[in-house]
Amino acid sequence: MLDPRHQLVILARLREFCQFQGAVLNYESDPWGYMRRKLEETEEAIVALKTDLLRNTGEKLLAEIEQTGLTAERCAEYKTAFEQLLSRLDFVDLAMHLEPTAFRKDQAERVGEVLLKAAPAHVFQEESKPASQRSKTWERLVGELFKRLDLDRLSTIMERKPRTARRRAYVLRRVRSNVAEYCAVVRIPTDPSDTFTPFMLPRIEALIAANLRFLNRYH
């Protein structure tokens, strides 16, 4: 059973990120720092959510191996799910044991051994690495979100001199608006029972990474 509170914390921080206005202006004087902090405050919830997902998915996989074995279709589905949850090395270790078969005790044991030592990979872990050491798949996804959120054009605007207060305020309004629009278009769930899909969660992480890169560059 997944703890819905982790997802709700992530959604709450993203909502606050998009709403630097109204009462917030009474106690926050630095919108760049505020928005960056709201993204950073998702870390604990993302790690907890992915830990829950890894444990839950692993338990389902082991139960399926022991009860019915795996079909080729189910192997592919599990590989897709675990690729979003594990580091590249842990995923490779696990994937080599995910093959279509009727129940085999040795398969269950090897899968269990990999899962026992595996830890979830997440956006803050990946972003802490030097750019040259990051996954190419991750870099491609973050790049796609950077463009989708129009951060490349906003970067061009920020490169112009002088960086006036008016220009900086305009850029941040566009960042908040673009993130809010993206979240609405992909229909990020708000109901605790409607969890992030394997498609959605990595894109939320990439959204966080893209915005942190932008904010850190121009703060």
Legacy VTK file of the C-alpha trace (Angstrom):
# vtk DataFile Version 3.0
C-alpha trace
ASCII
DATASET POLYDATA
POINTS 219 float
0.000 0.000 0.000
1.443 3.350 -1.048
1.397 6.249 1.411
-0.588 9.008 -0.388
0.965 11.732 1.744
4.224 11.703 -0.230
2.449 12.483 -3.484
0.369 15.198 -1.856
3.502 16.903 -0.485
5.037 16.987 -3.975
1.844 18.462 -5.412
1.618 21.036 -2.618
5.192 22.238 -3.192
4.613 22.526 -6.954
1.420 24.469 -6.308
3.306 26.881 -4.027
6.052 27.184 -6.636
3.458 28.446 -9.117
1.851 30.903 -6.687
4.359 33.548 -5.613
1.751 36.200 -5.088
-0.855 37.468 -2.638
-0.029 36.761 1.007
3.351 35.280 0.093
4.560 38.769 -0.807
4.090 39.808 2.834
6.852 37.535 4.109
8.971 36.620 1.051
11.157 39.237 -0.627
13.149 36.917 -2.900
10.930 35.096 -5.446
13.910 33.287 -7.008
14.978 31.869 -3.660
11.388 31.058 -2.684
10.695 29.156 -5.901
13.977 27.264 -5.712
13.300 26.334 -2.089
9.863 24.950 -2.950
11.422 22.630 -5.528
14.135 21.529 -3.094
11.478 20.794 -0.473
10.114 18.001 -2.678
13.245 15.880 -2.142
12.189 14.042 1.009
8.751 13.238 -0.409
10.160 12.077 -3.765
12.652 9.747 -2.068
9.919 8.368 0.199
7.487 7.926 -2.698
10.032 6.139 -4.878
11.071 3.950 -1.934
7.419 2.962 -1.499
7.039 2.337 -5.237
10.202 0.239 -5.360
9.120 -1.890 -2.425
5.563 -2.265 -3.708
6.620 -3.127 -7.272
9.259 -5.550 -6.002
6.740 -7.376 -3.819
4.355 -7.715 -6.760
7.132 -9.034 -8.990
8.277 -11.676 -6.493
4.702 -12.770 -5.823
4.062 -13.121 -9.551
7.240 -15.118 -10.117
6.333 -17.490 -7.289
2.673 -17.865 -8.232
2.572 -17.993 -12.030
5.968 -17.171 -13.500
6.458 -14.331 -15.990
5.239 -13.883 -19.530
7.210 -11.845 -22.064
4.631 -9.068 -21.782
4.910 -8.930 -18.005
8.711 -8.887 -18.196
8.541 -5.859 -20.480
6.106 -4.094 -18.149
8.277 -4.701 -15.106
11.377 -3.518 -16.940
9.609 -0.279 -17.827
8.542 0.224 -14.211
11.927 -0.535 -12.674
13.839 1.554 -15.199
12.100 4.606 -13.706
12.953 3.594 -10.146
16.518 2.264 -10.162
19.980 3.493 -11.019
21.340 2.239 -14.316
23.576 -0.356 -12.622
20.830 -1.723 -10.365
18.425 -1.847 -13.307
20.888 -3.834 -15.423
21.433 -6.265 -12.533
17.693 -6.783 -12.184
16.783 -6.840 -15.883
19.113 -9.763 -16.610
16.926 -11.919 -14.339
13.614 -10.769 -15.846
12.937 -13.370 -18.504
9.775 -15.262 -19.475
9.565 -18.460 -17.484
7.360 -20.585 -15.311
8.194 -20.409 -11.607
11.855 -21.011 -10.863
13.160 -20.779 -7.329
16.568 -19.528 -8.442
14.977 -16.690 -10.428
12.993 -15.537 -7.395
16.105 -15.706 -5.220
18.253 -13.670 -7.604
15.561 -11.031 -8.119
15.109 -10.834 -4.356
18.857 -10.359 -3.822
19.018 -7.472 -6.299
15.977 -5.750 -4.812
17.273 -6.169 -1.267
20.356 -4.050 -1.956
18.795 -1.640 -4.461
17.882 1.922 -3.548
15.628 4.207 -5.591
17.257 6.659 -7.994
15.787 10.161 -7.964
16.130 13.639 -9.430
18.268 15.125 -6.644
20.688 12.214 -6.742
21.069 12.504 -10.516
21.415 16.299 -10.445
24.175 16.098 -7.819
26.439 14.323 -10.349
28.719 16.162 -12.783
26.920 16.629 -16.100
29.266 14.179 -17.819
28.254 11.393 -15.417
24.491 11.777 -15.713
22.398 9.258 -17.597
21.906 10.166 -21.262
18.254 9.176 -20.935
17.900 11.558 -17.983
19.632 14.413 -19.796
17.401 13.925 -22.826
14.247 14.004 -20.686
15.330 17.117 -18.772
16.232 18.758 -22.090
12.763 18.001 -23.435
11.143 19.569 -20.372
13.458 22.580 -20.571
12.155 23.263 -24.072
8.554 22.328 -23.263
8.534 24.875 -20.442
10.049 27.499 -22.778
13.063 27.857 -20.482
15.414 28.045 -23.454
13.665 31.222 -24.707
13.507 32.652 -21.190
17.247 31.964 -20.862
17.819 34.081 -23.955
15.823 36.903 -22.387
17.846 36.659 -19.176
21.120 36.857 -21.102
20.266 40.342 -22.317
21.810 43.245 -20.514
20.951 44.870 -18.235
18.926 42.353 -16.218
16.407 44.821 -14.882
14.007 44.064 -12.043
11.132 44.309 -14.504
12.689 41.756 -16.844
13.460 39.347 -13.999
9.894 39.644 -12.684
8.473 38.974 -16.159
10.639 35.882 -16.614
9.570 34.400 -13.271
5.906 35.021 -14.044
6.365 33.107 -17.305
8.157 30.265 -15.511
5.326 29.908 -13.011
2.682 30.149 -15.724
4.404 27.590 -17.957
4.814 25.086 -15.134
1.173 25.484 -14.100
0.059 25.012 -17.708
2.207 21.891 -18.126
0.821 20.352 -14.924
-2.724 21.009 -16.145
-2.092 19.593 -19.630
-0.577 16.320 -18.402
-3.362 16.089 -15.801
-1.228 15.503 -12.752
-3.530 13.778 -10.225
-4.574 15.476 -7.000
-6.641 12.636 -5.514
-4.612 10.488 -3.058
-6.045 7.316 -4.616
-4.929 8.324 -8.127
-1.169 7.779 -8.007
1.480 9.048 -10.400
1.852 6.776 -13.407
5.244 5.370 -14.565
5.019 7.902 -17.425
4.237 10.864 -15.215
6.643 10.535 -12.278
9.908 10.858 -14.275
8.469 13.906 -16.034
7.650 15.539 -12.729
11.224 14.880 -11.641
12.546 16.272 -14.933
10.318 19.342 -14.491
11.905 19.920 -11.081
15.405 19.454 -12.499
14.835 21.779 -15.465
13.519 24.570 -13.249
16.283 24.156 -10.669
18.901 24.432 -13.410
17.259 27.612 -14.677
16.833 29.194 -11.239
20.360 28.296 -10.131
21.802 29.769 -13.330
20.150 33.167 -13.013
19.488 33.665 -9.287
LINES 1 220
219 0 1 2 3 4 5 6 7 8 9 10 11 12 13 14 15 16 17 18 19 20 21 22 23 24 25 26 27 28 29 30 31 32 33 34 35 36 37 38 39 40 41 42 43 44 45 46 47 48 49 50 51 52 53 54 55 56 57 58 59 60 61 62 63 64 65 66 67 68 69 70 71 72 73 74 75 76 77 78 79 80 81 82 83 84 85 86 87 88 89 90 91 92 93 94 95 96 97 98 99 100 101 102 103 104 105 106 107 108 109 110 111 112 113 114 115 116 117 118 119 120 121 122 123 124 125 126 127 128 129 130 131 132 133 134 135 136 137 138 139 140 141 142 143 144 145 146 147 148 149 150 151 152 153 154 155 156 157 158 159 160 161 162 163 164 165 166 167 168 169 170 171 172 173 174 175 176 177 178 179 180 181 182 183 184 185 186 187 188 189 190 191 192 193 194 195 196 197 198 199 200 201 202 203 204 205 206 207 208 209 210 211 212 213 214 215 216 217 218
